[in-house]
Amino acid sequence: MNEIQTHRLNALRAGTSRIVLQHARTRVNGRPASDASVRARHQTLMAACNQLWQLGYQLRDIQNLEQRHVRALVQHWFKAGYQPKTIENNLSNLRLLSGWIGKPSLIPERNASRFFLPEVPPEQLKVGTVAARSKSWSESGVDVGAMIERAHGIDVRFGAMIFLSVAFGLRRQEQVLIRPHQADGGTHLRIRDDIAKGGRDRDIPIQHPFQRAALDNAKGVVRQGESLGWPRRSKQANIRHYAYLMREHLHISKKASGCVAHGLRAEYSENVTLLAGLVPPVLGGDKGQMPPARREAIQQQLSENLGHNRTRVTGAYIGSFRVHPRVPVARENTIVYRGYTLNVTADFQNNRMVGVLAQVREHVEFVAATPTQLEARFRQAVDEKLAGKSLGGGPLDPGVSGA
């Protein structure tokens, strides 16, 4: 790129930056956007400017953005291996930008990826937001009660955060910013003061003594008017410290425990759904267990409790009732945990999962109704074996290492 081209690209970036910073600080609902949201949007659109020039579209002014430019970007992202969710997010940012420059119809509101990539099979562009298996800590073999106690022993504020998250499904940001005394609405937990994602206020019903205990515990940790996060730290510093304690002290990560911190939202979702009499799909429930209207009402309430407003969002936490989760697509799979391998097969005739331990002298078999339950039993058995007990009722080959 020569000096003139560099100057023109910089002019495009500068003009785009001015427009973004002029508009991006205010959300669609009129509330102020967080610095992180503004920064992420700005970075995405600056990258789009660079990519357009790399693709040979030497725009000088973002006001001249056309559909052919957007199509070139989307095709580039797809060929580069971007995930469908990332492409959709990028298009969402470009859609906002097109509105700011007076071209609101430039990018379709629905199925934008398919509009710009008509030659790509729709299934390749589908954003996978429905949980195929439980993401909760309990279904991953983690003792939630013991983990809350452990967190309290590490730091009382940290323990209170986890306790609240299990009880109310709070996001990480909400856990560190919530003011427990002000949030106590008697019969509900009040999420206010712009601490929620998107600034959405909500009231979460207190339906169980466990929830009241969690809130009272948090109120006992901090003074009136004080947030639960660590004093004299910024919001981002609090979130980083929270993530550090979760990863390094509780050892909660996909690699170490099979679940992540966000799994507490799934934990809450499963619990509150079960309390309402509905078995989630990820736990083996099907759509025929109650009338559709009642089931949808429970899902809608769960969505609102989590800070959303669409029923289908609950699929990310409890699975979808449209697809029965008990029979996997693959007939055979493996689960590896702490050096042991379980060969898993779907028994279609009896609608169950069967797992046989590999590399052992005797036949060691596990049976469960769902893949999640099977994996939980396998993990528990391995943990017991490493603690000196037998595995699955049969002895292990002494030569097999469990470390």
The 8 nearest C-alpha neighbors of each residue, nearest first, counted from 0:
[[1, 4, 5, 2, 3, 53, 8, 6],
 [2, 0, 4, 3, 5, 6, 7, 8],
 [1, 3, 5, 4, 6, 0, 7, 8],
 [2, 4, 6, 5, 1, 7, 0, 8],
 [5, 3, 7, 6, 1, 2, 0, 8],
 [4, 6, 2, 8, 3, 7, 9, 1],
 [5, 7, 3, 9, 4, 8, 2, 10],
 [6, 8, 10, 4, 9, 5, 59, 11],
 [9, 7, 11, 5, 10, 6, 4, 12],
 [10, 8, 12, 6, 7, 11, 13, 5],
 [9, 11, 7, 13, 8, 12, 14, 6],
 [12, 10, 59, 8, 60, 14, 9, 13],
 [11, 13, 9, 15, 10, 14, 16, 45],
 [14, 12, 16, 10, 15, 11, 9, 17],
 [15, 13, 17, 11, 16, 12, 10, 18],
 [14, 16, 12, 18, 17, 13, 61, 11],
 [15, 17, 13, 19, 14, 18, 12, 20],
 [18, 16, 14, 20, 15, 19, 21, 13],
 [17, 19, 21, 15, 16, 20, 22, 14],
 [20, 18, 16, 23, 21, 22, 17, 15],
 [21, 19, 17, 23, 22, 18, 16, 24],
 [20, 22, 18, 19, 17, 23, 24, 16],
 [23, 21, 19, 20, 24, 25, 18, 99],
 [24, 22, 19, 25, 20, 37, 21, 26],
 [23, 25, 32, 22, 31, 37, 20, 26],
 [26, 24, 31, 32, 23, 30, 29, 22],
 [27, 25, 29, 28, 30, 32, 31, 24],
 [26, 28, 29, 25, 30, 31, 23, 32],
 [29, 27, 26, 30, 25, 31, 197, 198],
 [30, 28, 26, 27, 25, 31, 32, 24],
 [29, 31, 26, 28, 25, 32, 198, 27],
 [30, 32, 25, 24, 26, 29, 33, 198],
 [33, 31, 24, 25, 26, 36, 30, 34],
 [32, 34, 36, 35, 37, 31, 24, 197],
 [33, 35, 37, 36, 38, 32, 24, 39],
 [34, 36, 38, 33, 37, 39, 32, 40],
 [37, 35, 39, 33, 38, 34, 40, 32],
 [36, 38, 34, 40, 35, 39, 23, 41],
 [37, 39, 35, 41, 36, 40, 34, 42],
 [38, 40, 36, 42, 41, 37, 35, 43],
 [41, 39, 43, 37, 42, 38, 36, 44],
 [40, 42, 38, 44, 39, 43, 37, 45],
 [41, 43, 45, 39, 40, 44, 46, 38],
 [44, 42, 46, 40, 41, 45, 39, 47],
 [43, 45, 47, 46, 41, 42, 40, 48],
 [44, 46, 42, 48, 47, 43, 41, 12],
 [45, 47, 49, 43, 44, 48, 42, 50],
 [46, 48, 44, 50, 45, 49, 51, 43],
 [49, 47, 45, 51, 46, 50, 44, 12],
 [50, 48, 46, 52, 47, 51, 53, 45],
 [49, 51, 53, 47, 52, 48, 46, 54],
 [52, 50, 54, 56, 48, 53, 49, 47],
 [51, 53, 57, 56, 55, 54, 49, 50],
 [52, 54, 50, 51, 55, 49, 56, 57],
 [55, 53, 51, 52, 56, 50, 71, 72],
 [54, 56, 52, 53, 57, 51, 50, 58],
 [57, 55, 52, 51, 54, 58, 68, 53],
 [58, 56, 52, 55, 59, 51, 8, 7],
 [59, 57, 60, 56, 11, 61, 63, 52],
 [58, 60, 11, 7, 57, 10, 8, 61],
 [59, 61, 11, 62, 58, 63, 14, 10],
 [60, 62, 63, 64, 15, 11, 59, 58],
 [61, 63, 60, 64, 100, 101, 97, 15],
 [62, 64, 61, 60, 65, 58, 59, 100],
 [63, 65, 61, 62, 68, 66, 58, 60],
 [66, 64, 68, 67, 63, 69, 105, 62],
 [67, 65, 69, 68, 70, 105, 64, 106],
 [66, 68, 70, 65, 69, 71, 64, 72],
 [69, 67, 71, 66, 70, 65, 72, 64],
 [68, 70, 66, 72, 71, 67, 73, 65],
 [69, 71, 67, 73, 115, 68, 72, 66],
 [72, 70, 68, 74, 69, 73, 75, 67],
 [73, 71, 75, 69, 70, 74, 76, 68],
 [74, 72, 76, 70, 75, 71, 77, 69],
 [75, 73, 77, 71, 72, 76, 70, 78],
 [74, 76, 72, 78, 73, 77, 79, 71],
 [77, 75, 79, 73, 81, 74, 78, 72],
 [76, 78, 74, 80, 79, 75, 81, 73],
 [79, 77, 75, 80, 76, 74, 81, 73],
 [78, 80, 76, 77, 81, 75, 74, 82],
 [81, 79, 77, 78, 82, 76, 75, 83],
 [80, 82, 76, 77, 79, 85, 86, 83],
 [81, 83, 85, 84, 80, 86, 77, 126],
 [84, 82, 86, 124, 85, 126, 87, 125],
 [83, 85, 87, 82, 86, 126, 88, 127],
 [84, 86, 88, 82, 87, 83, 89, 81],
 [87, 85, 89, 83, 88, 84, 90, 82],
 [86, 88, 90, 84, 85, 89, 91, 83],
 [89, 87, 91, 85, 90, 86, 84, 92],
 [88, 90, 86, 92, 91, 87, 85, 93],
 [91, 89, 93, 87, 92, 88, 94, 86],
 [90, 92, 88, 94, 89, 93, 87, 95],
 [91, 93, 95, 89, 90, 94, 96, 40],
 [92, 94, 90, 96, 95, 91, 97, 89],
 [95, 93, 91, 97, 92, 96, 106, 90],
 [96, 94, 98, 92, 93, 97, 99, 91],
 [95, 97, 93, 99, 98, 94, 92, 100],
 [98, 96, 102, 94, 100, 99, 95, 103],
 [97, 99, 103, 101, 95, 102, 96, 100],
 [98, 100, 96, 97, 101, 95, 22, 18],
 [99, 101, 97, 98, 102, 62, 96, 61],
 [100, 102, 98, 99, 103, 97, 62, 96],
 [101, 103, 97, 98, 104, 105, 100, 99],
 [104, 102, 98, 97, 105, 101, 94, 106],
 [105, 103, 106, 102, 107, 98, 97, 108],
 [104, 106, 103, 102, 66, 97, 107, 65],
 [105, 107, 104, 94, 108, 111, 103, 66],
 [108, 106, 111, 109, 104, 105, 110, 114],
 [107, 109, 106, 111, 110, 94, 104, 91],
 [108, 110, 111, 107, 112, 106, 114, 113],
 [111, 109, 113, 112, 114, 108, 107, 87],
 [110, 112, 114, 107, 113, 109, 115, 106],
 [113, 111, 115, 114, 110, 116, 87, 124],
 [112, 114, 116, 117, 110, 111, 115, 121],
 [115, 113, 111, 112, 116, 117, 110, 107],
 [114, 116, 70, 112, 113, 117, 111, 73],
 [115, 117, 113, 118, 119, 114, 112, 74],
 [118, 116, 113, 119, 114, 115, 120, 112],
 [117, 119, 116, 120, 113, 115, 121, 114],
 [118, 120, 117, 116, 121, 123, 113, 124],
 [121, 119, 122, 123, 118, 124, 117, 113],
 [122, 120, 124, 123, 119, 125, 113, 117],
 [121, 123, 125, 124, 120, 119, 126, 127],
 [124, 122, 121, 120, 125, 119, 83, 126],
 [125, 123, 121, 83, 122, 126, 112, 113],
 [124, 126, 122, 123, 127, 83, 121, 84],
 [125, 127, 83, 84, 128, 124, 82, 87],
 [128, 126, 129, 125, 84, 130, 83, 315],
 [127, 129, 315, 126, 130, 314, 312, 316],
 [130, 128, 315, 314, 318, 127, 131, 319],
 [129, 131, 318, 315, 132, 314, 316, 128],
 [130, 132, 318, 129, 324, 281, 133, 319],
 [133, 131, 281, 130, 371, 134, 318, 324],
 [132, 134, 281, 135, 138, 371, 130, 317],
 [133, 135, 262, 265, 132, 258, 136, 138],
 [136, 134, 266, 262, 265, 138, 137, 133],
 [135, 137, 139, 141, 138, 262, 258, 266],
 [138, 136, 141, 140, 139, 135, 142, 143],
 [137, 139, 140, 135, 136, 375, 133, 371],
 [140, 138, 136, 137, 141, 375, 257, 258],
 [139, 141, 375, 137, 138, 136, 142, 378],
 [140, 142, 137, 136, 139, 143, 138, 256],
 [143, 141, 145, 144, 137, 146, 140, 136],
 [142, 144, 146, 145, 141, 147, 137, 136],
 [145, 143, 147, 146, 142, 148, 149, 162],
 [144, 146, 148, 142, 143, 147, 149, 141],
 [145, 147, 149, 143, 144, 148, 150, 142],
 [148, 146, 150, 144, 149, 145, 158, 162],
 [149, 147, 151, 145, 146, 150, 152, 144],
 [148, 150, 146, 152, 151, 147, 145, 153],
 [149, 151, 158, 153, 147, 152, 148, 146],
 [152, 150, 158, 155, 148, 154, 149, 153],
 [151, 153, 149, 150, 154, 148, 155, 158],
 [152, 154, 150, 151, 149, 155, 157, 158],
 [153, 155, 151, 157, 156, 152, 158, 150],
 [156, 154, 151, 158, 157, 159, 152, 220],
 [157, 155, 159, 158, 154, 160, 227, 220],
 [156, 158, 160, 154, 155, 159, 150, 161],
 [157, 159, 151, 150, 155, 161, 160, 156],
 [158, 160, 162, 156, 217, 157, 161, 155],
 [161, 159, 157, 163, 174, 158, 162, 164],
 [160, 162, 164, 158, 163, 159, 165, 147],
 [161, 163, 159, 165, 160, 164, 213, 158],
 [164, 162, 166, 160, 161, 213, 165, 167],
 [165, 163, 169, 168, 161, 167, 166, 162],
 [164, 166, 267, 162, 263, 163, 168, 167],
 [165, 167, 210, 163, 164, 168, 267, 162],
 [168, 166, 164, 169, 165, 163, 267, 203],
 [169, 167, 264, 164, 267, 165, 166, 305],
 [170, 168, 164, 167, 173, 174, 171, 264],
 [169, 171, 173, 172, 174, 168, 164, 264],
 [170, 172, 174, 173, 169, 175, 238, 261],
 [173, 171, 174, 170, 175, 176, 238, 194],
 [172, 174, 170, 176, 171, 175, 177, 194],
 [173, 175, 171, 160, 172, 176, 177, 169],
 [174, 176, 228, 227, 172, 173, 177, 171],
 [177, 175, 173, 226, 174, 228, 227, 194],
 [176, 178, 226, 173, 174, 179, 227, 175],
 [179, 177, 226, 225, 181, 180, 182, 224],
 [180, 178, 182, 218, 181, 177, 217, 183],
 [181, 179, 182, 183, 218, 178, 223, 224],
 [180, 182, 179, 183, 178, 224, 184, 223],
 [183, 181, 189, 179, 180, 188, 178, 184],
 [184, 182, 188, 181, 185, 180, 179, 189],
 [185, 183, 187, 188, 186, 189, 182, 181],
 [186, 184, 183, 187, 188, 205, 211, 182],
 [185, 187, 205, 184, 204, 188, 206, 183],
 [188, 186, 204, 205, 184, 203, 185, 202],
 [187, 189, 203, 183, 182, 184, 202, 204],
 [190, 188, 182, 202, 184, 191, 201, 187],
 [189, 191, 201, 200, 202, 182, 188, 195],
 [190, 192, 200, 193, 189, 194, 201, 195],
 [193, 191, 194, 190, 200, 198, 195, 177],
 [192, 194, 198, 195, 191, 199, 200, 197],
 [195, 193, 192, 173, 176, 191, 198, 196],
 [196, 194, 198, 193, 199, 173, 197, 200],
 [195, 197, 198, 199, 194, 306, 193, 172],
 [196, 198, 199, 195, 32, 193, 26, 30],
 [197, 199, 193, 195, 196, 194, 200, 30],
 [200, 198, 197, 195, 201, 196, 306, 193],
 [201, 199, 191, 190, 198, 195, 193, 202],
 [200, 202, 190, 189, 199, 203, 306, 304],
 [201, 203, 189, 188, 187, 190, 204, 304],
 [202, 204, 188, 304, 187, 201, 205, 189],
 [205, 203, 187, 206, 186, 202, 188, 304],
 [206, 204, 187, 186, 207, 210, 203, 211],
 [207, 205, 204, 208, 210, 186, 187, 211],
 [206, 208, 209, 210, 205, 211, 166, 274],
 [209, 207, 211, 210, 212, 206, 205, 213],
 [208, 210, 212, 207, 211, 213, 166, 206],
 [211, 209, 166, 213, 208, 212, 207, 205],
 [210, 212, 208, 214, 213, 209, 215, 205],
 [211, 213, 209, 215, 210, 214, 216, 208],
 [214, 212, 210, 216, 163, 211, 162, 215],
 [213, 215, 217, 211, 216, 212, 218, 210],
 [216, 214, 218, 212, 217, 213, 211, 219],
 [215, 217, 219, 213, 214, 218, 212, 220],
 [218, 216, 214, 220, 159, 219, 215, 179],
 [219, 217, 215, 179, 216, 220, 221, 180],
 [218, 220, 216, 217, 221, 215, 222, 214],
 [219, 221, 217, 218, 156, 216, 155, 222],
 [222, 220, 218, 219, 225, 227, 223, 217],
 [221, 223, 225, 224, 220, 218, 219, 180],
 [224, 222, 225, 180, 221, 181, 218, 178],
 [223, 225, 178, 222, 180, 226, 181, 179],
 [226, 224, 222, 223, 178, 221, 227, 179],
 [227, 225, 178, 177, 176, 228, 224, 175],
 [226, 228, 175, 177, 178, 176, 156, 221],
 [229, 227, 175, 226, 176, 237, 230, 156],
 [228, 230, 232, 237, 227, 231, 156, 175],
 [231, 229, 232, 228, 226, 233, 227, 237],
 [232, 230, 229, 233, 228, 237, 236, 234],
 [233, 231, 230, 236, 237, 229, 234, 228],
 [234, 232, 236, 235, 237, 231, 230, 238],
 [233, 235, 237, 236, 238, 232, 176, 175],
 [234, 236, 238, 237, 233, 239, 232, 240],
 [235, 237, 233, 239, 238, 234, 232, 240],
 [238, 236, 234, 240, 235, 239, 232, 241],
 [237, 239, 241, 235, 236, 240, 242, 234],
 [238, 240, 236, 242, 241, 237, 243, 235],
 [241, 239, 243, 237, 242, 238, 236, 244],
 [240, 242, 238, 244, 239, 243, 237, 245],
 [243, 241, 245, 239, 240, 244, 246, 238],
 [242, 244, 240, 246, 241, 245, 247, 239],
 [245, 243, 248, 241, 247, 246, 242, 240],
 [246, 244, 242, 249, 243, 251, 248, 247],
 [245, 247, 250, 251, 243, 244, 248, 249],
 [246, 248, 250, 244, 243, 245, 249, 251],
 [249, 247, 244, 250, 245, 246, 243, 153],
 [248, 250, 245, 251, 246, 247, 244, 150],
 [251, 249, 246, 247, 248, 255, 252, 245],
 [250, 252, 246, 249, 256, 245, 259, 255],
 [253, 251, 259, 255, 254, 256, 258, 246],
 [252, 254, 257, 258, 259, 256, 255, 251],
 [253, 255, 252, 257, 256, 258, 251, 259],
 [256, 254, 252, 253, 250, 257, 251, 258],
 [257, 255, 258, 251, 252, 253, 254, 250],
 [256, 258, 253, 254, 139, 255, 252, 259],
 [259, 257, 253, 256, 252, 136, 262, 139],
 [258, 260, 252, 262, 261, 253, 251, 257],
 [259, 261, 262, 263, 251, 258, 245, 252],
 [260, 262, 263, 259, 264, 265, 170, 171],
 [263, 261, 135, 265, 260, 264, 134, 259],
 [262, 264, 266, 261, 265, 165, 260, 135],
 [265, 263, 168, 267, 262, 266, 261, 268],
 [264, 266, 268, 316, 135, 262, 263, 267],
 [267, 265, 135, 263, 264, 269, 268, 262],
 [266, 268, 270, 168, 264, 165, 265, 269],
 [269, 267, 265, 271, 266, 270, 272, 264],
 [268, 270, 272, 266, 267, 271, 265, 273],
 [271, 269, 267, 273, 272, 268, 274, 266],
 [270, 272, 274, 268, 273, 269, 267, 275],
 [273, 271, 275, 269, 274, 270, 277, 268],
 [272, 274, 276, 277, 270, 275, 271, 278],
 [275, 273, 271, 276, 272, 270, 277, 269],
 [274, 276, 272, 273, 277, 271, 297, 270],
 [277, 275, 273, 274, 272, 278, 271, 289],
 [276, 278, 273, 272, 275, 279, 294, 274],
 [277, 279, 284, 273, 280, 282, 276, 272],
 [280, 278, 284, 317, 282, 281, 277, 269],
 [279, 281, 284, 283, 318, 282, 285, 320],
 [282, 280, 132, 133, 318, 279, 283, 317],
 [283, 281, 280, 279, 284, 278, 133, 369],
 [282, 284, 280, 281, 325, 369, 279, 285],
 [285, 283, 280, 278, 279, 282, 286, 281],
 [286, 284, 287, 280, 320, 288, 323, 283],
 [285, 287, 320, 288, 284, 289, 321, 291],
 [286, 288, 285, 289, 290, 291, 284, 320],
 [287, 289, 286, 285, 290, 284, 277, 278],
 [290, 288, 287, 294, 291, 293, 286, 277],
 [289, 291, 293, 292, 294, 287, 288, 286],
 [292, 290, 294, 293, 295, 289, 286, 287],
 [293, 291, 295, 294, 290, 296, 289, 297],
 [292, 294, 296, 295, 291, 290, 297, 289],
 [295, 293, 291, 297, 296, 292, 290, 298],
 [294, 296, 298, 292, 297, 293, 291, 299],
 [295, 297, 299, 293, 298, 294, 292, 300],
 [298, 296, 300, 294, 295, 299, 301, 293],
 [297, 299, 295, 301, 296, 300, 310, 302],
 [298, 300, 310, 302, 296, 301, 297, 295],
 [301, 299, 303, 297, 302, 298, 304, 296],
 [300, 302, 304, 298, 299, 303, 297, 305],
 [301, 303, 299, 307, 305, 300, 304, 308],
 [304, 302, 307, 306, 300, 305, 301, 308],
 [305, 303, 301, 203, 302, 306, 300, 202],
 [306, 304, 302, 303, 307, 301, 168, 169],
 [307, 305, 303, 304, 302, 201, 199, 308],
 [308, 306, 303, 302, 305, 309, 312, 304],
 [307, 309, 303, 302, 310, 306, 299, 312],
 [310, 308, 311, 312, 307, 302, 299, 303],
 [311, 309, 299, 312, 298, 302, 313, 308],
 [310, 312, 313, 309, 314, 319, 298, 315],
 [313, 311, 314, 310, 309, 315, 302, 307],
 [312, 314, 311, 316, 315, 302, 310, 317],
 [315, 313, 318, 129, 319, 312, 317, 316],
 [314, 316, 129, 130, 128, 313, 318, 312],
 [317, 315, 265, 313, 314, 318, 130, 268],
 [316, 318, 279, 314, 281, 313, 280, 315],
 [319, 317, 314, 130, 280, 281, 129, 315],
 [318, 320, 314, 321, 322, 280, 129, 317],
 [321, 319, 286, 322, 285, 280, 323, 318],
 [320, 322, 319, 323, 286, 285, 318, 280],
 [323, 321, 320, 319, 324, 280, 318, 285],
 [322, 324, 325, 285, 320, 321, 280, 326],
 [325, 323, 326, 322, 280, 281, 131, 283],
 [324, 326, 369, 323, 283, 327, 368, 370],
 [325, 327, 324, 345, 328, 350, 323, 347],
 [328, 326, 329, 325, 324, 330, 345, 370],
 [327, 329, 330, 326, 331, 345, 324, 325],
 [328, 330, 327, 331, 332, 345, 344, 326],
 [331, 329, 345, 344, 328, 327, 332, 343],
 [330, 332, 344, 329, 343, 345, 333, 342],
 [333, 331, 343, 342, 344, 329, 330, 334],
 [334, 332, 342, 341, 343, 335, 340, 331],
 [333, 335, 341, 340, 336, 342, 332, 374],
 [336, 334, 340, 339, 341, 333, 338, 337],
 [335, 337, 339, 338, 340, 334, 378, 381],
 [338, 336, 339, 402, 401, 335, 381, 382],
 [337, 339, 401, 336, 402, 400, 335, 340],
 [340, 338, 336, 335, 337, 401, 341, 357],
 [341, 339, 335, 357, 334, 356, 342, 336],
 [340, 342, 356, 334, 333, 355, 354, 357],
 [343, 341, 333, 355, 354, 332, 356, 340],
 [344, 342, 354, 332, 333, 331, 353, 341],
 [345, 343, 331, 353, 330, 352, 354, 346],
 [344, 346, 352, 330, 347, 351, 353, 326],
 [347, 345, 351, 348, 350, 349, 352, 344],
 [348, 346, 350, 349, 345, 351, 326, 352],
 [347, 349, 346, 350, 351, 345, 352, 326],
 [348, 350, 347, 351, 346, 352, 345, 368],
 [351, 349, 347, 348, 346, 326, 368, 352],
 [352, 350, 368, 346, 349, 367, 345, 369],
 [351, 353, 345, 367, 346, 366, 368, 344],
 [354, 352, 366, 344, 343, 365, 345, 351],
 [353, 355, 343, 365, 342, 364, 341, 344],
 [356, 354, 364, 342, 341, 363, 357, 365],
 [355, 357, 341, 363, 340, 342, 364, 354],
 [356, 358, 340, 359, 341, 355, 342, 339],
 [359, 357, 356, 360, 399, 396, 340, 339],
 [358, 360, 396, 395, 361, 357, 356, 362],
 [361, 359, 396, 395, 358, 362, 394, 363],
 [360, 362, 359, 363, 393, 394, 395, 396],
 [361, 363, 364, 360, 355, 393, 359, 356],
 [364, 362, 356, 393, 355, 391, 361, 365],
 [363, 365, 355, 354, 362, 356, 366, 391],
 [366, 364, 354, 353, 355, 373, 367, 363],
 [365, 367, 353, 352, 354, 373, 364, 368],
 [368, 366, 373, 352, 369, 372, 351, 353],
 [367, 369, 351, 352, 372, 325, 370, 350],
 [368, 370, 325, 372, 371, 367, 352, 373],
 [371, 369, 373, 372, 374, 352, 368, 325],
 [370, 372, 374, 369, 373, 375, 132, 138],
 [373, 371, 375, 369, 374, 370, 367, 376],
 [372, 374, 367, 370, 376, 371, 375, 377],
 [373, 375, 377, 371, 376, 372, 378, 370],
 [374, 376, 140, 372, 378, 377, 373, 139],
 [377, 375, 379, 373, 374, 378, 380, 372],
 [376, 378, 374, 380, 375, 379, 373, 381],
 [379, 377, 381, 375, 380, 376, 374, 382],
 [378, 380, 376, 382, 377, 381, 375, 383],
 [379, 381, 383, 377, 390, 382, 378, 391],
 [382, 380, 384, 378, 383, 379, 377, 385],
 [383, 381, 379, 385, 384, 380, 378, 386],
 [384, 382, 386, 380, 388, 381, 385, 379],
 [385, 383, 388, 381, 387, 389, 390, 386],
 [386, 384, 382, 387, 383, 381, 401, 388],
 [385, 387, 383, 384, 388, 382, 381, 389],
 [388, 386, 384, 385, 383, 389, 382, 390],
 [387, 389, 384, 383, 386, 390, 385, 380],
 [390, 388, 384, 394, 392, 393, 391, 387],
 [391, 389, 384, 380, 392, 393, 381, 394],
 [390, 392, 393, 363, 380, 389, 364, 365],
 [391, 393, 390, 389, 394, 363, 364, 380],
 [394, 392, 391, 363, 390, 389, 361, 395],
 [395, 393, 389, 390, 396, 361, 392, 360],
 [396, 394, 359, 397, 393, 360, 390, 399],
 [395, 397, 359, 398, 360, 399, 394, 358],
 [398, 396, 399, 395, 400, 394, 359, 360],
 [397, 399, 396, 400, 395, 359, 358, 401],
 [400, 398, 396, 397, 401, 358, 395, 359],
 [399, 401, 402, 398, 338, 397, 339, 396],
 [402, 400, 338, 337, 339, 399, 385, 381],
 [401, 400, 338, 337, 385, 339, 399, 336]]
